[in-house]
Amino acid sequence: MTVSELRTLSEDELEQKGRELRDELFSAKIRRSTEQLENTALLGHLKKDIARVETLLTEKRSATVSAETNADKGAEA
């Protein structure tokens, strides 16, 4: 999944996608340990996808906090 596709998702959808990717990574690690995983590059791709999702979640949460802080400052003035 590309970053532009991930950016269109809401915070809740990103959290769900992160859980799905972690589950898939766990499954892939088990398959690797039992020598049933043919494409070992999948592990790296999943880790990078998880990092992308986490980065976007952090950005969205930071933007939310920043917007709330700016709204509070406007209310005080």
mmCIF file of the N, C-alpha and C atoms, coordinates in Angstrom:
data_MODEL
# 
_entry.id   MODEL 
# 
loop_
_atom_site.group_PDB 
_atom_site.id 
_atom_site.type_symbol 
_atom_site.label_atom_id 
_atom_site.label_alt_id 
_atom_site.label_comp_id 
_atom_site.label_asym_id 
_atom_site.label_entity_id 
_atom_site.label_seq_id 
_atom_site.pdbx_PDB_ins_code 
_atom_site.Cartn_x 
_atom_site.Cartn_y 
_atom_site.Cartn_z 
_atom_site.occupancy 
_atom_site.B_iso_or_equiv 
_atom_site.pdbx_formal_charge 
_atom_site.auth_seq_id 
_atom_site.auth_comp_id 
_atom_site.auth_asym_id 
_atom_site.auth_atom_id 
_atom_site.pdbx_PDB_model_num 
ATOM 1   N N  . MET A 1 1  ? 0.852   -1.175  0.000  1.00 0.00 ? 1  MET A N  1 
ATOM 2   C CA . MET A 1 1  ? 0.000   0.000   0.000  1.00 0.00 ? 1  MET A CA 1 
ATOM 3   C C  . MET A 1 1  ? 0.898   1.239   0.000  1.00 0.00 ? 1  MET A C  1 
ATOM 4   N N  . THR A 1 2  ? 0.538   2.216   -0.809 1.00 0.00 ? 2  THR A N  1 
ATOM 5   C CA . THR A 1 2  ? 1.365   3.411   -0.909 1.00 0.00 ? 2  THR A CA 1 
ATOM 6   C C  . THR A 1 2  ? 0.987   4.416   0.176  1.00 0.00 ? 2  THR A C  1 
ATOM 7   N N  . VAL A 1 3  ? 1.873   5.367   0.393  1.00 0.00 ? 3  VAL A N  1 
ATOM 8   C CA . VAL A 1 3  ? 1.632   6.382   1.413  1.00 0.00 ? 3  VAL A CA 1 
ATOM 9   C C  . VAL A 1 3  ? 0.421   7.225   1.041  1.00 0.00 ? 3  VAL A C  1 
ATOM 10  N N  . SER A 1 4  ? 0.263   7.531   -0.236 1.00 0.00 ? 4  SER A N  1 
ATOM 11  C CA . SER A 1 4  ? -0.881  8.356   -0.640 1.00 0.00 ? 4  SER A CA 1 
ATOM 12  C C  . SER A 1 4  ? -2.200  7.630   -0.359 1.00 0.00 ? 4  SER A C  1 
ATOM 13  N N  . GLU A 1 5  ? -2.216  6.314   -0.523 1.00 0.00 ? 5  GLU A N  1 
ATOM 14  C CA . GLU A 1 5  ? -3.426  5.552   -0.189 1.00 0.00 ? 5  GLU A CA 1 
ATOM 15  C C  . GLU A 1 5  ? -3.662  5.547   1.310  1.00 0.00 ? 5  GLU A C  1 
ATOM 16  N N  . LEU A 1 6  ? -2.586  5.437   2.074  1.00 0.00 ? 6  LEU A N  1 
ATOM 17  C CA . LEU A 1 6  ? -2.721  5.423   3.528  1.00 0.00 ? 6  LEU A CA 1 
ATOM 18  C C  . LEU A 1 6  ? -3.174  6.774   4.069  1.00 0.00 ? 6  LEU A C  1 
ATOM 19  N N  . ARG A 1 7  ? -2.753  7.854   3.431  1.00 0.00 ? 7  ARG A N  1 
ATOM 20  C CA . ARG A 1 7  ? -3.124  9.200   3.893  1.00 0.00 ? 7  ARG A CA 1 
ATOM 21  C C  . ARG A 1 7  ? -4.629  9.443   3.810  1.00 0.00 ? 7  ARG A C  1 
ATOM 22  N N  . THR A 1 8  ? -5.313  8.722   2.946  1.00 0.00 ? 8  THR A N  1 
ATOM 23  C CA . THR A 1 8  ? -6.757  8.914   2.809  1.00 0.00 ? 8  THR A CA 1 
ATOM 24  C C  . THR A 1 8  ? -7.540  8.236   3.927  1.00 0.00 ? 8  THR A C  1 
ATOM 25  N N  . LEU A 1 9  ? -6.895  7.372   4.691  1.00 0.00 ? 9  LEU A N  1 
ATOM 26  C CA . LEU A 1 9  ? -7.572  6.633   5.753  1.00 0.00 ? 9  LEU A CA 1 
ATOM 27  C C  . LEU A 1 9  ? -7.701  7.491   7.006  1.00 0.00 ? 9  LEU A C  1 
ATOM 28  N N  . SER A 1 10 ? -8.747  7.239   7.776  1.00 0.00 ? 10 SER A N  1 
ATOM 29  C CA . SER A 1 10 ? -8.933  7.941   9.045  1.00 0.00 ? 10 SER A CA 1 
ATOM 30  C C  . SER A 1 10 ? -8.005  7.329   10.095 1.00 0.00 ? 10 SER A C  1 
ATOM 31  N N  . GLU A 1 11 ? -7.961  7.951   11.242 1.00 0.00 ? 11 GLU A N  1 
ATOM 32  C CA . GLU A 1 11 ? -7.106  7.468   12.327 1.00 0.00 ? 11 GLU A CA 1 
ATOM 33  C C  . GLU A 1 11 ? -7.515  6.060   12.765 1.00 0.00 ? 11 GLU A C  1 
ATOM 34  N N  . ASP A 1 12 ? -8.814  5.826   12.878 1.00 0.00 ? 12 ASP A N  1 
ATOM 35  C CA . ASP A 1 12 ? -9.299  4.497   13.264 1.00 0.00 ? 12 ASP A CA 1 
ATOM 36  C C  . ASP A 1 12 ? -8.953  3.444   12.218 1.00 0.00 ? 12 ASP A C  1 
ATOM 37  N N  . GLU A 1 13 ? -9.095  3.816   10.943 1.00 0.00 ? 13 GLU A N  1 
ATOM 38  C CA . GLU A 1 13 ? -8.762  2.877   9.869  1.00 0.00 ? 13 GLU A CA 1 
ATOM 39  C C  . GLU A 1 13 ? -7.273  2.569   9.848  1.00 0.00 ? 13 GLU A C  1 
ATOM 40  N N  . LEU A 1 14 ? -6.453  3.577   10.147 1.00 0.00 ? 14 LEU A N  1 
ATOM 41  C CA . LEU A 1 14 ? -5.004  3.347   10.208 1.00 0.00 ? 14 LEU A CA 1 
ATOM 42  C C  . LEU A 1 14 ? -4.645  2.410   11.358 1.00 0.00 ? 14 LEU A C  1 
ATOM 43  N N  . GLU A 1 15 ? -5.311  2.582   12.493 1.00 0.00 ? 15 GLU A N  1 
ATOM 44  C CA . GLU A 1 15 ? -5.058  1.691   13.626 1.00 0.00 ? 15 GLU A CA 1 
ATOM 45  C C  . GLU A 1 15 ? -5.435  0.255   13.268 1.00 0.00 ? 15 GLU A C  1 
ATOM 46  N N  . GLN A 1 16 ? -6.562  0.089   12.586 1.00 0.00 ? 16 GLN A N  1 
ATOM 47  C CA . GLN A 1 16 ? -7.001  -1.239  12.155 1.00 0.00 ? 16 GLN A CA 1 
ATOM 48  C C  . GLN A 1 16 ? -5.998  -1.828  11.158 1.00 0.00 ? 16 GLN A C  1 
ATOM 49  N N  . LYS A 1 17 ? -5.544  -1.022  10.223 1.00 0.00 ? 17 LYS A N  1 
ATOM 50  C CA . LYS A 1 17 ? -4.571  -1.482  9.221  1.00 0.00 ? 17 LYS A CA 1 
ATOM 51  C C  . LYS A 1 17 ? -3.280  -1.901  9.917  1.00 0.00 ? 17 LYS A C  1 
ATOM 52  N N  . GLY A 1 18 ? -2.861  -1.158  10.931 1.00 0.00 ? 18 GLY A N  1 
ATOM 53  C CA . GLY A 1 18 ? -1.660  -1.504  11.681 1.00 0.00 ? 18 GLY A CA 1 
ATOM 54  C C  . GLY A 1 18 ? -1.805  -2.853  12.373 1.00 0.00 ? 18 GLY A C  1 
ATOM 55  N N  . ARG A 1 19 ? -2.976  -3.097  12.964 1.00 0.00 ? 19 ARG A N  1 
ATOM 56  C CA . ARG A 1 19 ? -3.224  -4.392  13.611 1.00 0.00 ? 19 ARG A CA 1 
ATOM 57  C C  . ARG A 1 19 ? -3.176  -5.526  12.593 1.00 0.00 ? 19 ARG A C  1 
ATOM 58  N N  . GLU A 1 20 ? -3.800  -5.290  11.432 1.00 0.00 ? 20 GLU A N  1 
ATOM 59  C CA . GLU A 1 20 ? -3.798  -6.323  10.385 1.00 0.00 ? 20 GLU A CA 1 
ATOM 60  C C  . GLU A 1 20 ? -2.376  -6.631  9.919  1.00 0.00 ? 20 GLU A C  1 
ATOM 61  N N  . LEU A 1 21 ? -1.583  -5.585  9.735  1.00 0.00 ? 21 LEU A N  1 
ATOM 62  C CA . LEU A 1 21 ? -0.209  -5.788  9.282  1.00 0.00 ? 21 LEU A CA 1 
ATOM 63  C C  . LEU A 1 21 ? 0.627   -6.518  10.333 1.00 0.00 ? 21 LEU A C  1 
ATOM 64  N N  . ARG A 1 22 ? 0.414   -6.185  11.611 1.00 0.00 ? 22 ARG A N  1 
ATOM 65  C CA . ARG A 1 22 ? 1.153   -6.877  12.678 1.00 0.00 ? 22 ARG A CA 1 
ATOM 66  C C  . ARG A 1 22 ? 0.774   -8.355  12.737 1.00 0.00 ? 22 ARG A C  1 
ATOM 67  N N  . ASP A 1 23 ? -0.517  -8.640  12.559 1.00 0.00 ? 23 ASP A N  1 
ATOM 68  C CA . ASP A 1 23 ? -0.963  -10.037 12.531 1.00 0.00 ? 23 ASP A CA 1 
ATOM 69  C C  . ASP A 1 23 ? -0.340  -10.778 11.353 1.00 0.00 ? 23 ASP A C  1 
ATOM 70  N N  . GLU A 1 24 ? -0.305  -10.117 10.206 1.00 0.00 ? 24 GLU A N  1 
ATOM 71  C CA . GLU A 1 24 ? 0.276   -10.730 9.021  1.00 0.00 ? 24 GLU A CA 1 
ATOM 72  C C  . GLU A 1 24 ? 1.778   -10.955 9.201  1.00 0.00 ? 24 GLU A C  1 
ATOM 73  N N  . LEU A 1 25 ? 2.457   -10.003 9.845  1.00 0.00 ? 25 LEU A N  1 
ATOM 74  C CA . LEU A 1 25 ? 3.885   -10.155 10.121 1.00 0.00 ? 25 LEU A CA 1 
ATOM 75  C C  . LEU A 1 25 ? 4.127   -11.332 11.055 1.00 0.00 ? 25 LEU A C  1 
ATOM 76  N N  . PHE A 1 26 ? 3.307   -11.444 12.085 1.00 0.00 ? 26 PHE A N  1 
ATOM 77  C CA . PHE A 1 26 ? 3.439   -12.561 13.021 1.00 0.00 ? 26 PHE A CA 1 
ATOM 78  C C  . PHE A 1 26 ? 3.279   -13.886 12.286 1.00 0.00 ? 26 PHE A C  1 
ATOM 79  N N  . SER A 1 27 ? 2.262   -13.961 11.448 1.00 0.00 ? 27 SER A N  1 
ATOM 80  C CA . SER A 1 27 ? 2.009   -15.171 10.677 1.00 0.00 ? 27 SER A CA 1 
ATOM 81  C C  . SER A 1 27 ? 3.187   -15.492 9.753  1.00 0.00 ? 27 SER A C  1 
ATOM 82  N N  . ALA A 1 28 ? 3.728   -14.469 9.119  1.00 0.00 ? 28 ALA A N  1 
ATOM 83  C CA . ALA A 1 28 ? 4.864   -14.676 8.219  1.00 0.00 ? 28 ALA A CA 1 
ATOM 84  C C  . ALA A 1 28 ? 6.101   -15.152 8.988  1.00 0.00 ? 28 ALA A C  1 
ATOM 85  N N  . LYS A 1 29 ? 6.301   -14.628 10.188 1.00 0.00 ? 29 LYS A N  1 
ATOM 86  C CA . LYS A 1 29 ? 7.442   -15.076 11.001 1.00 0.00 ? 29 LYS A CA 1 
ATOM 87  C C  . LYS A 1 29 ? 7.298   -16.541 11.388 1.00 0.00 ? 29 LYS A C  1 
ATOM 88  N N  . ILE A 1 30 ? 6.080   -16.949 11.704 1.00 0.00 ? 30 ILE A N  1 
ATOM 89  C CA . ILE A 1 30 ? 5.838   -18.356 12.040 1.00 0.00 ? 30 ILE A CA 1 
ATOM 90  C C  . ILE A 1 30 ? 6.099   -19.231 10.821 1.00 0.00 ? 30 ILE A C  1 
ATOM 91  N N  . ARG A 1 31 ? 5.598   -18.792 9.668  1.00 0.00 ? 31 ARG A N  1 
ATOM 92  C CA . ARG A 1 31 ? 5.827   -19.569 8.438  1.00 0.00 ? 31 ARG A CA 1 
ATOM 93  C C  . ARG A 1 31 ? 7.317   -19.651 8.104  1.00 0.00 ? 31 ARG A C  1 
ATOM 94  N N  . ARG A 1 32 ? 8.051   -18.568 8.371  1.00 0.00 ? 32 ARG A N  1 
ATOM 95  C CA . ARG A 1 32 ? 9.497   -18.586 8.106  1.00 0.00 ? 32 ARG A CA 1 
ATOM 96  C C  . ARG A 1 32 ? 10.194  -19.584 9.026  1.00 0.00 ? 32 ARG A C  1 
ATOM 97  N N  . SER A 1 33 ? 9.796   -19.597 10.277 1.00 0.00 ? 33 SER A N  1 
ATOM 98  C CA . SER A 1 33 ? 10.463  -20.489 11.232 1.00 0.00 ? 33 SER A CA 1 
ATOM 99  C C  . SER A 1 33 ? 10.182  -21.957 10.935 1.00 0.00 ? 33 SER A C  1 
ATOM 100 N N  . THR A 1 34 ? 9.057   -22.224 10.292 1.00 0.00 ? 34 THR A N  1 
ATOM 101 C CA . THR A 1 34 ? 8.739   -23.606 9.919  1.00 0.00 ? 34 THR A CA 1 
ATOM 102 C C  . THR A 1 34 ? 9.123   -23.897 8.460  1.00 0.00 ? 34 THR A C  1 
ATOM 103 N N  . GLU A 1 35 ? 9.852   -22.947 7.868  1.00 0.00 ? 35 GLU A N  1 
ATOM 104 C CA . GLU A 1 35 ? 10.347  -23.062 6.494  1.00 0.00 ? 35 GLU A CA 1 
ATOM 105 C C  . GLU A 1 35 ? 9.238   -23.227 5.468  1.00 0.00 ? 35 GLU A C  1 
ATOM 106 N N  . GLN A 1 36 ? 8.109   -22.563 5.708  1.00 0.00 ? 36 GLN A N  1 
ATOM 107 C CA . GLN A 1 36 ? 6.996   -22.585 4.762  1.00 0.00 ? 36 GLN A CA 1 
ATOM 108 C C  . GLN A 1 36 ? 6.855   -21.268 4.018  1.00 0.00 ? 36 GLN A C  1 
ATOM 109 N N  . LEU A 1 37 ? 7.658   -20.284 4.376  1.00 0.00 ? 37 LEU A N  1 
ATOM 110 C CA . LEU A 1 37 ? 7.585   -18.976 3.736  1.00 0.00 ? 37 LEU A CA 1 
ATOM 111 C C  . LEU A 1 37 ? 8.544   -18.953 2.551  1.00 0.00 ? 37 LEU A C  1 
ATOM 112 N N  . GLU A 1 38 ? 7.984   -18.795 1.357  1.00 0.00 ? 38 GLU A N  1 
ATOM 113 C CA . GLU A 1 38 ? 8.808   -18.792 0.157  1.00 0.00 ? 38 GLU A CA 1 
ATOM 114 C C  . GLU A 1 38 ? 9.421   -17.423 -0.105 1.00 0.00 ? 38 GLU A C  1 
ATOM 115 N N  . ASN A 1 39 ? 8.672   -16.363 0.128  1.00 0.00 ? 39 ASN A N  1 
ATOM 116 C CA . ASN A 1 39 ? 9.140   -15.014 -0.141 1.00 0.00 ? 39 ASN A CA 1 
ATOM 117 C C  . ASN A 1 39 ? 9.575   -14.355 1.167  1.00 0.00 ? 39 ASN A C  1 
ATOM 118 N N  . THR A 1 40 ? 10.835  -14.491 1.508  1.00 0.00 ? 40 THR A N  1 
ATOM 119 C CA . THR A 1 40 ? 11.316  -13.939 2.779  1.00 0.00 ? 40 THR A CA 1 
ATOM 120 C C  . THR A 1 40 ? 11.381  -12.416 2.752  1.00 0.00 ? 40 THR A C  1 
ATOM 121 N N  . ALA A 1 41 ? 11.356  -11.813 1.576  1.00 0.00 ? 41 ALA A N  1 
ATOM 122 C CA . ALA A 1 41 ? 11.350  -10.350 1.477  1.00 0.00 ? 41 ALA A CA 1 
ATOM 123 C C  . ALA A 1 41 ? 10.046  -9.773  2.020  1.00 0.00 ? 41 ALA A C  1 
ATOM 124 N N  . LEU A 1 42 ? 9.030   -10.608 2.122  1.00 0.00 ? 42 LEU A N  1 
ATOM 125 C CA . LEU A 1 42 ? 7.740   -10.166 2.649  1.00 0.00 ? 42 LEU A CA 1 
ATOM 126 C C  . LEU A 1 42 ? 7.891   -9.595  4.061  1.00 0.00 ? 42 LEU A C  1 
ATOM 127 N N  . LEU A 1 43 ? 8.782   -10.174 4.849  1.00 0.00 ? 43 LEU A N  1 
ATOM 128 C CA . LEU A 1 43 ? 8.981   -9.687  6.214  1.00 0.00 ? 43 LEU A CA 1 
ATOM 129 C C  . LEU A 1 43 ? 9.413   -8.220  6.216  1.00 0.00 ? 43 LEU A C  1 
ATOM 130 N N  . GLY A 1 44 ? 10.364  -7.886  5.378  1.00 0.00 ? 44 GLY A N  1 
ATOM 131 C CA . GLY A 1 44 ? 10.828  -6.501  5.295  1.00 0.00 ? 44 GLY A CA 1 
ATOM 132 C C  . GLY A 1 44 ? 9.753   -5.559  4.806  1.00 0.00 ? 44 GLY A C  1 
ATOM 133 N N  . HIS A 1 45 ? 8.983   -6.000  3.819  1.00 0.00 ? 45 HIS A N  1 
ATOM 134 C CA . HIS A 1 45 ? 7.900   -5.170  3.291  1.00 0.00 ? 45 HIS A CA 1 
ATOM 135 C C  . HIS A 1 45 ? 6.846   -4.901  4.365  1.00 0.00 ? 45 HIS A C  1 
ATOM 136 N N  . LEU A 1 46 ? 6.509   -5.936  5.134  1.00 0.00 ? 46 LEU A N  1 
ATOM 137 C CA . LEU A 1 46 ? 5.510   -5.764  6.190  1.00 0.00 ? 46 LEU A CA 1 
ATOM 138 C C  . LEU A 1 46 ? 6.011   -4.809  7.271  1.00 0.00 ? 46 LEU A C  1 
ATOM 139 N N  . LYS A 1 47 ? 7.276   -4.940  7.647  1.00 0.00 ? 47 LYS A N  1 
ATOM 140 C CA . LYS A 1 47 ? 7.838   -4.042  8.659  1.00 0.00 ? 47 LYS A CA 1 
ATOM 141 C C  . LYS A 1 47 ? 7.800   -2.597  8.189  1.00 0.00 ? 47 LYS A C  1 
ATOM 142 N N  . LYS A 1 48 ? 8.119   -2.373  6.916  1.00 0.00 ? 48 LYS A N  1 
ATOM 143 C CA . LYS A 1 48 ? 8.101   -1.012  6.379  1.00 0.00 ? 48 LYS A CA 1 
ATOM 144 C C  . LYS A 1 48 ? 6.675   -0.468  6.305  1.00 0.00 ? 48 LYS A C  1 
ATOM 145 N N  . ASP A 1 49 ? 5.729   -1.314  5.942  1.00 0.00 ? 49 ASP A N  1 
ATOM 146 C CA . ASP A 1 49 ? 4.331   -0.884  5.907  1.00 0.00 ? 49 ASP A CA 1 
ATOM 147 C C  . ASP A 1 49 ? 3.845   -0.508  7.302  1.00 0.00 ? 49 ASP A C  1 
ATOM 148 N N  . ILE A 1 50 ? 4.233   -1.292  8.297  1.00 0.00 ? 50 ILE A N  1 
ATOM 149 C CA . ILE A 1 50 ? 3.854   -0.986  9.683  1.00 0.00 ? 50 ILE A CA 1 
ATOM 150 C C  . ILE A 1 50 ? 4.453   0.360   10.092 1.00 0.00 ? 50 ILE A C  1 
ATOM 151 N N  . ALA A 1 51 ? 5.700   0.597   9.727  1.00 0.00 ? 51 ALA A N  1 
ATOM 152 C CA . ALA A 1 51 ? 6.348   1.873   10.050 1.00 0.00 ? 51 ALA A CA 1 
ATOM 153 C C  . ALA A 1 51 ? 5.636   3.037   9.369  1.00 0.00 ? 51 ALA A C  1 
ATOM 154 N N  . ARG A 1 52 ? 5.214   2.847   8.118  1.00 0.00 ? 52 ARG A N  1 
ATOM 155 C CA . ARG A 1 52 ? 4.472   3.897   7.412  1.00 0.00 ? 52 ARG A CA 1 
ATOM 156 C C  . ARG A 1 52 ? 3.168   4.227   8.135  1.00 0.00 ? 52 ARG A C  1 
ATOM 157 N N  . VAL A 1 53 ? 2.447   3.191   8.531  1.00 0.00 ? 53 VAL A N  1 
ATOM 158 C CA . VAL A 1 53 ? 1.175   3.394   9.228  1.00 0.00 ? 53 VAL A CA 1 
ATOM 159 C C  . VAL A 1 53 ? 1.415   4.122   10.551 1.00 0.00 ? 53 VAL A C  1 
ATOM 160 N N  . GLU A 1 54 ? 2.415   3.701   11.295 1.00 0.00 ? 54 GLU A N  1 
ATOM 161 C CA . GLU A 1 54 ? 2.713   4.337   12.585 1.00 0.00 ? 54 GLU A CA 1 
ATOM 162 C C  . GLU A 1 54 ? 3.119   5.799   12.395 1.00 0.00 ? 54 GLU A C  1 
ATOM 163 N N  . THR A 1 55 ? 3.887   6.086   11.363 1.00 0.00 ? 55 THR A N  1 
ATOM 164 C CA . THR A 1 55 ? 4.302   7.460   11.080 1.00 0.00 ? 55 THR A CA 1 
ATOM 165 C C  . THR A 1 55 ? 3.093   8.330   10.768 1.00 0.00 ? 55 THR A C  1 
ATOM 166 N N  . LEU A 1 56 ? 2.184   7.821   9.946  1.00 0.00 ? 56 LEU A N  1 
ATOM 167 C CA . LEU A 1 56 ? 0.988   8.588   9.614  1.00 0.00 ? 56 LEU A CA 1 
ATOM 168 C C  . LEU A 1 56 ? 0.086   8.790   10.829 1.00 0.00 ? 56 LEU A C  1 
ATOM 169 N N  . LEU A 1 57 ? -0.002  7.776   11.676 1.00 0.00 ? 57 LEU A N  1 
ATOM 170 C CA . LEU A 1 57 ? -0.789  7.928   12.905 1.00 0.00 ? 57 LEU A CA 1 
ATOM 171 C C  . LEU A 1 57 ? -0.198  9.025   13.786 1.00 0.00 ? 57 LEU A C  1 
ATOM 172 N N  . THR A 1 58 ? 1.115   9.034   13.904 1.00 0.00 ? 58 THR A N  1 
ATOM 173 C CA . THR A 1 58 ? 1.785   10.062  14.702 1.00 0.00 ? 58 THR A CA 1 
ATOM 174 C C  . THR A 1 58 ? 1.528   11.444  14.120 1.00 0.00 ? 58 THR A C  1 
ATOM 175 N N  . GLU A 1 59 ? 1.611   11.562  12.787 1.00 0.00 ? 59 GLU A N  1 
ATOM 176 C CA . GLU A 1 59 ? 1.346   12.843  12.134 1.00 0.00 ? 59 GLU A CA 1 
ATOM 177 C C  . GLU A 1 59 ? -0.079  13.299  12.393 1.00 0.00 ? 59 GLU A C  1 
ATOM 178 N N  . LYS A 1 60 ? -1.041  12.392  12.240 1.00 0.00 ? 60 LYS A N  1 
ATOM 179 C CA . LYS A 1 60 ? -2.445  12.757  12.443 1.00 0.00 ? 60 LYS A CA 1 
ATOM 180 C C  . LYS A 1 60 ? -2.709  13.160  13.896 1.00 0.00 ? 60 LYS A C  1 
ATOM 181 N N  . ARG A 1 61 ? -2.135  12.424  14.824 1.00 0.00 ? 61 ARG A N  1 
ATOM 182 C CA . ARG A 1 61 ? -2.336  12.752  16.243 1.00 0.00 ? 61 ARG A CA 1 
ATOM 183 C C  . ARG A 1 61 ? -1.676  14.083  16.587 1.00 0.00 ? 61 ARG A C  1 
ATOM 184 N N  . SER A 1 62 ? -0.511  14.327  16.028 1.00 0.00 ? 62 SER A N  1 
ATOM 185 C CA . SER A 1 62 ? 0.184   15.582  16.265 1.00 0.00 ? 62 SER A CA 1 
ATOM 186 C C  . SER A 1 62 ? -0.605  16.750  15.696 1.00 0.00 ? 62 SER A C  1 
ATOM 187 N N  . ALA A 1 63 ? -1.169  16.560  14.511 1.00 0.00 ? 63 ALA A N  1 
ATOM 188 C CA . ALA A 1 63 ? -1.973  17.617  13.899 1.00 0.00 ? 63 ALA A CA 1 
ATOM 189 C C  . ALA A 1 63 ? -3.219  17.896  14.727 1.00 0.00 ? 63 ALA A C  1 
ATOM 190 N N  . THR A 1 64 ? -3.812  16.856  15.290 1.00 0.00 ? 64 THR A N  1 
ATOM 191 C CA . THR A 1 64 ? -5.005  17.021  16.117 1.00 0.00 ? 64 THR A CA 1 
ATOM 192 C C  . THR A 1 64 ? -4.670  17.806  17.382 1.00 0.00 ? 64 THR A C  1 
ATOM 193 N N  . VAL A 1 65 ? -3.587  17.450  18.023 1.00 0.00 ? 65 VAL A N  1 
ATOM 194 C CA . VAL A 1 65 ? -3.171  18.144  19.245 1.00 0.00 ? 65 VAL A CA 1 
ATOM 195 C C  . VAL A 1 65 ? -2.816  19.587  18.927 1.00 0.00 ? 65 VAL A C  1 
ATOM 196 N N  . SER A 1 66 ? -2.124  19.797  17.811 1.00 0.00 ? 66 SER A N  1 
ATOM 197 C CA . SER A 1 66 ? -1.745  21.147  17.407 1.00 0.00 ? 66 SER A CA 1 
ATOM 198 C C  . SER A 1 66 ? -2.979  22.007  17.129 1.00 0.00 ? 66 SER A C  1 
ATOM 199 N N  . ALA A 1 67 ? -3.965  21.426  16.457 1.00 0.00 ? 67 ALA A N  1 
ATOM 200 C CA . ALA A 1 67 ? -5.196  22.159  16.157 1.00 0.00 ? 67 ALA A CA 1 
ATOM 201 C C  . ALA A 1 67 ? -5.947  22.504  17.436 1.00 0.00 ? 67 ALA A C  1 
ATOM 202 N N  . GLU A 1 68 ? -5.980  21.578  18.381 1.00 0.00 ? 68 GLU A N  1 
ATOM 203 C CA . GLU A 1 68 ? -6.660  21.836  19.653 1.00 0.00 ? 68 GLU A CA 1 
ATOM 204 C C  . GLU A 1 68 ? -5.939  22.923  20.433 1.00 0.00 ? 68 GLU A C  1 
ATOM 205 N N  . THR A 1 69 ? -4.613  22.907  20.406 1.00 0.00 ? 69 THR A N  1 
ATOM 206 C CA . THR A 1 69 ? -3.829  23.926  21.108 1.00 0.00 ? 69 THR A CA 1 
ATOM 207 C C  . THR A 1 69 ? -4.070  25.293  20.501 1.00 0.00 ? 69 THR A C  1 
ATOM 208 N N  . ASN A 1 70 ? -4.102  25.360  19.174 1.00 0.00 ? 70 ASN A N  1 
ATOM 209 C CA . ASN A 1 70 ? -4.364  26.640  18.504 1.00 0.00 ? 70 ASN A CA 1 
ATOM 210 C C  . ASN A 1 70 ? -5.772  27.133  18.803 1.00 0.00 ? 70 ASN A C  1 
ATOM 211 N N  . ALA A 1 71 ? -6.737  26.235  18.874 1.00 0.00 ? 71 ALA A N  1 
ATOM 212 C CA . ALA A 1 71 ? -8.112  26.625  19.186 1.00 0.00 ? 71 ALA A CA 1 
ATOM 213 C C  . ALA A 1 71 ? -8.198  27.167  20.606 1.00 0.00 ? 71 ALA A C  1 
ATOM 214 N N  . ASP A 1 72 ? -7.456  26.539  21.526 1.00 0.00 ? 72 ASP A N  1 
ATOM 215 C CA . ASP A 1 72 ? -7.452  27.010  22.908 1.00 0.00 ? 72 ASP A CA 1 
ATOM 216 C C  . ASP A 1 72 ? -6.832  28.409  23.020 1.00 0.00 ? 72 ASP A C  1 
ATOM 217 N N  . LYS A 1 73 ? -5.785  28.622  22.267 1.00 0.00 ? 73 LYS A N  1 
ATOM 218 C CA . LYS A 1 73 ? -5.127  29.951  22.300 1.00 0.00 ? 73 LYS A CA 1 
ATOM 219 C C  . LYS A 1 73 ? -6.060  31.018  21.733 1.00 0.00 ? 73 LYS A C  1 
ATOM 220 N N  . GLY A 1 74 ? -6.818  30.666  20.708 1.00 0.00 ? 74 GLY A N  1 
ATOM 221 C CA . GLY A 1 74 ? -7.766  31.609  20.123 1.00 0.00 ? 74 GLY A CA 1 
ATOM 222 C C  . GLY A 1 74 ? -8.894  31.932  21.071 1.00 0.00 ? 74 GLY A C  1 
ATOM 223 N N  . ALA A 1 75 ? -9.302  30.970  21.873 1.00 0.00 ? 75 ALA A N  1 
ATOM 224 C CA . ALA A 1 75 ? -10.393 31.164  22.824 1.00 0.00 ? 75 ALA A CA 1 
ATOM 225 C C  . ALA A 1 75 ? -9.955  32.065  23.980 1.00 0.00 ? 75 ALA A C  1 
ATOM 226 N N  . GLU A 1 76 ? -8.662  32.008  24.322 1.00 0.00 ? 76 GLU A N  1 
ATOM 227 C CA . GLU A 1 76 ? -8.164  32.812  25.432 1.00 0.00 ? 76 GLU A CA 1 
ATOM 228 C C  . GLU A 1 76 ? -8.014  34.271  25.048 1.00 0.00 ? 76 GLU A C  1 
ATOM 229 N N  . ALA A 1 77 ? -7.785  34.536  23.789 1.00 0.00 ? 77 ALA A N  1 
ATOM 230 C CA . ALA A 1 77 ? -7.522  35.924  23.349 1.00 0.00 ? 77 ALA A CA 1 
ATOM 231 C C  . ALA A 1 77 ? -8.729  36.786  23.310 1.00 0.00 ? 77 ALA A C  1 
# 
